Amino acid sequence: MKILAIHGSPRTIRSTTRRLAGIVLEGAAVTGAETEMVDLADYRLISCTACEACSLTGTCIFDDDVPALVSRMREADGIVFGSPVYIDNVSGQMKVFFDRLADAIHYQVLAGKFGCAVATTHESGGDDVVEYLNHVLNYLGVMSVGGFSVATAGRSEAVEEAGPAARELGRKLAGAVRNGFSDPEQEAILADNRSYFRTVVEENRDFRPEEYERWVRMGWIE
């Protein structure tokens, strides 16, 4: 079992968000999971231009690190998203990354995986960012086991104080990978997403026959 954490703080190893996501990984590792941390700021991410090339060909026009990151998510069993709160939203690095996941979202390439989300903030907005991160996980076809934020008020030790909850979240994520996890509300959201994106898959059937056939095999297209 592999759990991959992706965080969007530009501070990389000095980041409180990275530390919080790392503690989640520690909790998963205790159960025997293999873990990996991705610092988005260390990668080359080019902003999406909405050219729609990925939808028609499956390949982005930009030669950067996003395809490799998507491959790593596909190889993982569980995914942790983490971001600091910047102007009441995720960091710029995280948003650029998310905007480049349109093809992965349309074709639901991460369906069947489990995830969770964490955020750090000085004072406010953390819960809203966690909700958004989990929303993106659902968009990708991932079932979230939860998440939480930490308001540090400038105290780095606040993240360590949240350690027990973060480790428990990691254990819960690993447990979902091993034993499954169901949430009727999310199941309905995932089904609605597939219904919506089915139009894209059907319209591009001649361009992306392998993806179309995968959807047929999954029972998402009759």
SULFEN-V527792 format. One record per backbone hydrogen bond with DSSP energy under -1.0 kcal/mol. NH is the residue of the N-H (numbers start at 1). CO is the residue of the C=O. Records with the same first field share a line. If there is no record, write none. Layout:
NH->CO, CO
This chain:
3->34
4->78
5->36
6->80
7->38
8->82
12->9
14->11
15->12
19->15
20->16
21->17
22->18
23->19
24->20
25->21
26->22
27->23
28->24
29->25
30->26
32->29
33->28
34->1
36->3
38->5
40->7
42->39
43->40
56->52
57->53
58->54
64->62
65->44
69->65
70->66
71->67
72->68
73->69
74->70
75->71
76->72
77->2
78->2
79->114
80->4
81->116
82->6
83->118
85->120
86->89
95->91
96->92
97->93
98->94
99->95
100->96
101->98
105->101
106->102
107->103
109->104
111->108
112->141
113->110
114->77
115->143
116->79
117->146
118->81
119->148
120->83
121->150
129->125
130->126
131->127
132->128
133->129
134->130
135->131
136->132
137->133
138->134
139->135
140->136
141->138
142->137
143->113
145->115
148->117
150->119
152->121
153->122
155->152
158->155
159->156
161->157
162->158
163->160
166->162
167->163
168->164
169->165
170->166
171->167
172->168
173->169
174->170
175->171
176->172
177->173
178->174
179->175
180->176
187->183
188->184
189->185
190->186
191->187
192->188
193->189
194->190
195->191
196->192
197->193
198->194
201->197
202->198
203->199
204->200
205->202
208->204
212->208
213->209
214->210
215->211
216->212
217->213
218->214
219->216
220->215
221->215
